[in-house]
Amino acid sequence: MAFPMTAGAAPLTGSLGSGSFDSGSLSGSLGSSGFWGSLAPDENQTYEELDPTSGTLIATNGFQVGRDGFKFENWSDPTPEHPRGLTPQSMQTLYGDEICARVVNGECALTATGQALQADLDDFLSGGHCYGFATASGLFATGVVVKGDYLGPGTTVFENDPTDRLDGLISRYAVTQFSSPTTDGTTKNSVSETLGKLRAAWARGDDYVLGVYGEPGGHALTPIALRDLGKGKTGIVVYDNNFPGVEKMVVTDPGANTWYYTAMLNPSTPAYLFVGSPENRMDLAELKPSTQVQECPTCVDGDASVLVLVKDNSTNADGTVVDSDFEVQRPGGGDVPGLEVRPLLNNTRAALLSVPAATAFEINLVGATAGATADFDISLYGEGWFNEMDSIALRPGDSATVSVDQSQRKLSLTGSTVLEPETLFAAEQADWSVSTKSRGLRLQPGSTLSVERDANGDLVYGLVGGAESGSLLMGVKRTDAVGDRVVKTNGPVALPAGAEASVPVNVWDGVSPLAVRVLGVGVDVLYPMNS
């Protein structure tokens, strides 16, 4: 899962499925073999979980899991104990006032693009909050964040139960891994570099978040001590937010530049094994950048690159993941210049990619060879806009392609089976923003649905290929300094093959009438939209 929206982060090198992180093309699995499937453990090796008090203490930062760690464990989806996710106010602390359409009595009302971004980030947090736990505990321990602002008077971190305010802090820090400056302070390191940086940070009263990657995804830990295990090996003692009140250990071999760790990603999954190599290095993320205002991936004047999130939401009946596949390439095949992969520290079955502006590309999606139906969501984040195609359901053997044109204002979808996608397109101007949703279209095999923000700012839906007409329901929401206005079609909008349905969202003031116009050979129909 990145949704980083990482600006300036170095691309991760190494193989991914049949592709390469730095080759410009990408192919890989989002299923049981893992997005990091080529980094699977060596079946000829044993990976014993060691007692974290093994060996001889080399260095420590003084962190105590029963004092400085949280008494409650990492969570994924909302629960009665952890009911909240991100809020407009936490989005404002993340990205500043530019994410707000208006601020009334100190309360932020998000822009249309901000609302879409919040929904995606909340969805991302369903894969766990480990990065937020590791960051918050480290910031409390180093004194960067004042405990009295979030904890009970005179209490330690461990003595506090979950609260709305504390959960909000953890959630906020969990999604900073998407953006600069947090991503700028994150590096991949050899084992020797990792050990050296930890000792140096502890000597100056600082610390890092330790990120490990393996077959199941990524996980964030709080490093607290180093121990000499003999035979050239060093243990990194950690606080793992999935195991409150106990220490765990990452076993490293600096000479071979390898490491391993046994843990679970979040409470809803069984234990996993993480195995490192010279290609699969550990991350060290500086703590302080997470406290700063982050670069907004969907705001005007943000990073010019486009972030692409590919996610499969499905699971098999027995709870195992669906082994679906995807590939990102230039239209018709070949490398995408400047393509980068942004590693994610949680258990969401997702891939976050960065593509340069003004670059055409396509995402080829393939259902699993067996098992349940895959459920793909595709999100694009650009400077002042957000485009999304969701609910792309592919049974075993089915395939689909999402194409993005060079302007990156147009998305097209075609597949080998009937598809019923949902779309969300949002864009913002200087003092207002607008989002448009659609659903209900049954896209036939061989037909293509396109959605485009044209040069005039109109949103244009097109259906080409095949002879069968389609229909869809549409809604538009405008957000500005005055308030929100929502209109929708009274019923389905008929879209004949070869026709286009356009909505002039860019000139709608939220007060005057708005209608969908369907125009094609022998067709010119208006569909009024009402509140």
N, C-alpha and C positions, 0 to 999 in steps of 0.2 A: 500499500500500500501503500503517493505521495502522492498525495496528494500532495511533496515540496514542490513545494513550490519553491524549489531551491534556486536562487539566483546566484550564479558564480560558484556553486559547489562542483568539485572535481568529479567527473564521471567515474563510476565504478568499473574497473576492468576485470575481465575474467569471463568465462563462458556461462551462458544461460540457455539451458536446453540445447537446441541446435544452432543457436545464434551466439553473438558476442556483444558484450556491453558497449564496446567502443568501435564496433564495425560499421555502424550506421544503419544496420538492419537489426531486427529483433524478432526472435521467436521463442516461445517458452510456454510452460504449463502453469495454470492457476489451480491445479488439482492436487491429488494426493501425493504426486511426486514432488510437489512444491514448486514455487516460482524459482527456488534455488536448487532445482532437482539435480543439476550437474554437480552440486557440492554435497552430495550424499556421503554418509560415513563409509569408511572402508570396512567391508564385511570381515576382513581378516584381522581387524584390530578390536581390542576390548576397550571400553570406555567406562571405567569404574568411577562411581561417585565417591570422592574422598571426604573424609572428615575435615571440616574447615579449620580445625586446630592442628592438623598434621604438620610436621616439619617444624622449622624454626622461624620465628617472627623476624622479618627484615625491616619492615616499615609499616606505619599505620597513620591514619588521619584522625584517630580518636572516635570515629563514628561507632555508636553502639546500637545494634538493631532493636534492643528492648527499650531504648530511650529516644533515638533519633529517627527510627523507621516508623511507619504507620502500623497501628494494631489491626487494621482491616486490610484485606487483600485487594489486589487489582480486580476491577470489574469490567464487563463488556457492555451488553445492552442494559438499559435502565432497569432498576429493581426497586422494590419498596424502600430499601435502605439507601439507594443511590438513584433518586427519581429524575434528576435534572441532567441536562446536557449543557451545551453552550447557550448563551442568551445574547440578545442584542448588546447588552452592556459589556459582556466578556468579549464580544467581537470588536467593540469599540476600544477596549484596552489592548486588544491584539493589533488592530490596524489603524487606530486613530479615528478622528472625526470624519475622514473621507469615506468611511464605510457607512455613514449615517446619512439618510435623506433629510432628516431633521432631528434636532435635539430639543425636547420640550420638557421643562422642569427637570433637567438633568437626565432624561430618559431618551436613549437613542432609538430611533426607528430606522431600520436598515434600508438601504437602497435595494432595488430589485436584484441586482447582481450580488449584493451582500446577503440577501435572504437565500439565494440559490447556493452560495458558498457555504453558509452556515448549515444548510440541510446536508450538503455533501460531507462536511467535516463531522457533523453528528453521526452520520452513517459510518464514517471512518472509525469513530470511537467505539463502534460496536465490536471492533477487533481488539479492544483493550486500551487501557490508559497507562501502560507501563512507562512510556517516556515522561508523562506528567508526574508519576510517582517518583521516578528517579531524579527528575529535575527539582521538584518541590522539596524532597528530603535533603538533597544536596544544598539547596539554597538556604533552607532553615539551619542546617548544620554549620554552614560557613558564615552565617550571620548576614547574608545579603538581603534576605527577606525577614522582616521583623515578625517574630512568632506571635507577639501580642495582637497583631492585626488579624490573625486567623485562628489562634488557639485560645483555650481557656486560660484565665489569669494564673500565672505561676505553674503551668503544666508543661510536661514534655510532649513531644509530638506523639509518642506512643500512647499517652494517656487520653488522647482525644478520640471520640467516636466520629463517624461521618457527620458533617453538617453541610448545609446548602453552600455556604461560603467556601468551605474547604474543598468540597467536590468541584466547585466552580474553578478554584485555583488549579487543581490537578488537571481538569479538562482543558483549561487555557494553555497550560504548559505542554500538554500532550500534543497539541496541534502546531506548536511553534516549529516542530521539525520540518514543516512544509516551506518555511519562508526564510529569507534573509532578514536580519543578520544572524539568526540562529544557524542556518546552514553554512554561512561563511566561517563560523567557528567550529565546524565539524570536519574532522580529517580521518582518513583511513591509515592505519599504522601497522607496522610489523610488530611481532611480540616484543622485541627488544625496545623499539620506540615506545610502545604502550607502557612498559614497565618504567622506562626512564621518565616519561612525561608524568606518570602518576606520582612518582617520588618527588619530582620537582614541584608539582602543584601542591602536594601536601606540605612540603617544606615552607611554602609561602602562604599557607592557610587557605588554599583553593582546592577545587576538585573538578571532576568531569562526570558526565554520563557515559557509561561504557555500553556500547552497542555491539551485539553479537548476531550473526546471521547463520542460518542453516536451512535444512530441508523444509522446516515448517514456516519459515518467514524470519522476522527480526524481533529482538527482545532487548529492552533497556534495563540496565542494572546500575546500582550505586556501588562503586569500588571503595573498599574500606581498609584493606591491609594487603601486604605481600608476605608470602611465606616461602622459605627455601625448603623444597621437598626432596632434595638430594637428586643425584643422577642427572644433574643439569636442568632440572625442572623447577618451575616457580609457580606457586598458587596465588591467584588473585582472589582474596576473600571478598564477597559481595553481599549486599543486602538485595535480595530478590523480592520485589513487591508481590509476588504470588505466594510467598512463604513468610508471613509476618512473624517477627520475633525470633527467627533462626538465621544463622549464617549459612551461606553456600560458597562453593569454590569453583572458579574457572582454573583448569589445569593447563599450564603452558609449557612449551619447550622452546626457549629462545634460540637454541642452536639450530633446530630444524625449522623454526618459524611456524610452528603448529600449535594448536590449542583445542580443547574441547570443553563442553559444559552440558550438563543435564539439567533441564528445567521444564516448566510448562509456560506457555505463552499467556494464557488467561484462565480463570477458574473453570471455564466450560470445556476445556480441552485436557486430554491426558498428558503425561510427561513427554517431552521431546528431547532429542539429542541434537546439539549444535556442535559441528566439527569445523575447525579452522585450518587454513593452509596458507601458503604464500599468496594464493589468488583470493582467498576469502579471509580478509584481514578484519580486525576489530576496529570499531569506530570509537573515537573520543570526541565528545561534544562539550564545548565550554558552557558553563552554567549561566554566566551573566547575560549573554545575548538574549536568552529566553525572556528576561524581564523587560526588554525594550519593545517599543512599537515595531511590529514586523511589516515587511513589504507586502502590500495587498495584491494578491495575484489577479484580481478581477477589477481593480480600480484604474481609472485613467491615470497616466503617467507612471504606471508600474513597469515591470520588466517587459521588454518587447517580445520575448519568447512566449510560446504557447505551451501550456502544461496539459497533458493528456492523461486521464485516469481510465484504465481499463479494469473492470471489476466483474467478478462472477459471484452472485449472491446465493447460489444453489447448494444444497447438500443432498446426499443419498438418504434413503429411509433409515439406514442404520447410523446416521449421523456423520459418516465419512464424507469428505468433500468430493465434488464431481471433477474428474480429470479432464477439464476442457482446455483448449489451446487457442493461441492467438499469434498473429504475426503482423508486424508493422513494417511497411516498405513504401517505396515510391510507387506511384500509379503504374500498374503493369509489371512491377518487379524492380529490384535493385535497392541499393542503400539509400537511406534518407540522410542527406548531409547534415551534420551537426546534431543528430539524435543522441540524447543522453538518457540514462536510466537513473531515477532517484530512489534509492533504497528507502523502505519504510519500516519503522520499528513498531509493528503490531501484527496481529494475526489475521487481518483482513486479506482475503485472497484477491489481491489487486496489484497492478503495476502502474507506477507513476513515471511518466516520460516527459522530457522537454524537447520541443521541436522549434527550430528557429522560425521567426516570422517570415511570411511570404514564401512558405514551403508547402507544396502539395504532398499528401501522403494518403495511404489507405491502411485500414486495420482489418485484417482477415480473421474471422472468428470461426472456430470449429467446435462442435459439440463433442462430448466424450465418446470413446469407442463403445462404452456400455454404461449402464446406470441411469441416473436421473437426468432430467432436462436441465441444461445449463441456462442461466439467467443473467445475461450480460447487460451492464450499464456502461455507457461511454460518455465521459464528461471532458469538455475542453474549456480551459480558463485563459482568457486573453486580456489585453489592456482595455478595460472598460466594457467587457462583454463575457458572457457565459453561454455555452451551447451544450445541450445534453440530449442523447438518445438512450432511453431506458427500456427495460423489459424486452430485450431481444432474446427470445426463448428458442433454444436449439436442442432438439432431441439428439440422441446418439447418431452420428453420421451426417447431421445437418450442418450447413455452413452459411455464413453471411459476411458481407463486406460493408464497412462504413468508410466512405471516401470523403476526403477534405480537399477542397480546391486550393489553388495557390493564394487566393485572397483570404482564405480561412474563414470566409463569411458563409460558406455553403457546405452543408453536410448532405450526403446521399447514402441511402441504405438499400441494399438488394440482398436476396437470399435464395436458398434452394428449397425453402419451405414457406408456408404461410407465416407471416410475422405480424404482430400487433404492437408496434412500438408506441411509446409515449415520448413526447418531445417537450423540451423546455428551452427557450431562447430568451436571454435577458441582455439588456444593454443600458448604459447610462450616459447621460449628457452632463453638462456643467451643474444643473440644478434640478434635474429630474431623471427618473429611470423607469423602464418599462419591461415587463416580462410577459411572454406569451406561451401558453401551454396547449398541447393537442393530444388527443387520444381517440381510440375507437376505430382507426383505420386497419383493415385487414389487407395487408400487402401480399399479393399473390406471387408465387415463385416466378422469377424472371422479370418482374416489374421493379421499378425503382422509385422510391420516395425521396424527394429532395426538399430541403428547407434552407432558405437563404435570406440573409439580411442584405437587400440590394443596395445600390449606390444611393438611393433616396432614403434609406432607412426603413423601407417597407419590409415586412416579413412575407416571403413568397413560398408557398407550398406547391410542388409539382409532382405529377404522377405520369411516368412514361413506361412504355413497354407493356405488352399484353393488351388485351381488349377489354378487361374487366374494370368497371368503375369502382371507386372507393368512396368512403364518407368518413368524416371525422368531426369531433366536438372540439371547440376552441374557446379559450378564455384569455383575456388580457387584463393586466394589472399595472396601473401607473402609480408611482410613488414619488412625492415631491415634498417641498417644505410645508405644504398645506395639509396634506393627508394622503390616503390611499383611495383609489377608485378602481372598482373591478366590474368588468362586463363580460358576458359570455354569449355564445350563440344559443338560440332557443331550442335547437335540435341539431341533428347531424348536418354538416355541410357536404353536399354531393360533389365529388371531385372526379369527373370523367377522365379516362386515360387520355393523355395529351394536353390536358387543361392545367391551368394554374389558379391557385386561390391566394389572393394577396390581402394583407391587412396593413393600412397606413399607420402603424403604431408610432412612427417617428414624428408625425405631425398632430397626433391626438393630444388634446389638452386636458383630457379627463372629464370634460363637461359636454362638449359637442358630440353628436351622434357618431358612432363608429360601426362599420360594416365590413364583412368579408365579401370580396368580389371574386367570383369564379369566372374566368375568361378562357375560352378555347374555341375550336372550330364549331360554329353553330351554337355556342353557349356564352351567355353574358348575364349572370344572375347575381343579385345582391342579397346577402344574408345579414340582416340587422343584428347587432349585439346589444344586449340589455343588462342592466344590473340585477 
